[in-house]
Amino acid sequence: MFKHLKRLMSRSKTVNMSMGPVLFSTPVLSGQSSHSHFQWRVKKGLDDEIFFFSLKFRADYYGGMDGAENYFINFDLETAERVRDQLDSCIAYYERARQEKKREIPLGREGGSKP
């Protein structure tokens, strides 16, 4: 029964992304404020087919001059370089998994780069 429920739930893109297992995660980095944090993760969709690069964070602050609700986390240069390195390690994890399976593993659909 759970198999059928899982298949039904995975049809929703949001549920598929949010409920899938975390396969790899980087160490948590802190932002400029004491409560902010940032972590890259590689997740598999609930459908067990699609991989996602996930960003878990608590922002330093939110708000914007344009009135939109935007979230911000700020890093010094050293931490920004670690953020880059950690994303590179997530991509490397995906590449290794793809090589082990000897086939293309689908990623979440393109278009996730909105500002």
HUCOR-V361548 format. One record per backbone hydrogen bond with DSSP energy under -1.0 kcal/mol. NH is the residue of the N-H (numbers start at 0). CO is the residue of the C=O. E is the energy in kcal/mol with one decimal. If there is no record, write none. Layout:
nh:NH co:CO e:E
nh:NH co:CO e:E
//
This chain:
nh:4 co:0 e:-2.1
nh:5 co:1 e:-3.0
nh:6 co:2 e:-2.0
nh:7 co:3 e:-2.2
nh:8 co:4 e:-2.8
nh:9 co:5 e:-2.1
nh:10 co:7 e:-1.1
nh:11 co:8 e:-1.5
nh:15 co:11 e:-3.0
nh:16 co:12 e:-2.2
nh:17 co:13 e:-2.6
nh:18 co:14 e:-2.4
nh:22 co:41 e:-3.0
nh:23 co:41 e:-1.5
nh:25 co:39 e:-2.3
nh:28 co:37 e:-2.9
nh:30 co:35 e:-1.1
nh:36 co:57 e:-1.3
nh:37 co:28 e:-2.0
nh:38 co:55 e:-2.2
nh:40 co:53 e:-2.5
nh:41 co:23 e:-3.0
nh:42 co:51 e:-2.6
nh:43 co:20 e:-2.5
nh:44 co:49 e:-3.6
nh:45 co:15 e:-1.8
nh:47 co:44 e:-2.4
nh:50 co:105 e:-3.0
nh:51 co:42 e:-2.8
nh:53 co:40 e:-3.6
nh:55 co:38 e:-3.1
nh:57 co:36 e:-2.2
nh:59 co:71 e:-2.6
nh:60 co:71 e:-1.3
nh:62 co:69 e:-2.4
nh:66 co:63 e:-1.7
nh:69 co:67 e:-1.1
nh:71 co:60 e:-2.5
nh:79 co:75 e:-2.6
nh:80 co:76 e:-2.1
nh:81 co:77 e:-1.5
nh:82 co:78 e:-2.6
nh:83 co:79 e:-2.2
nh:84 co:80 e:-2.4
nh:85 co:81 e:-2.6
nh:86 co:82 e:-2.2
nh:87 co:83 e:-2.3
nh:88 co:84 e:-1.8
nh:89 co:85 e:-1.7
nh:90 co:86 e:-2.3
nh:91 co:87 e:-2.2
nh:92 co:88 e:-2.0
nh:93 co:89 e:-2.2
nh:94 co:90 e:-2.4
nh:95 co:91 e:-2.5
nh:96 co:92 e:-2.4
nh:97 co:93 e:-2.5
nh:98 co:94 e:-2.3
nh:99 co:95 e:-2.4
nh:100 co:96 e:-1.7
nh:102 co:97 e:-1.3
nh:107 co:50 e:-1.6
//
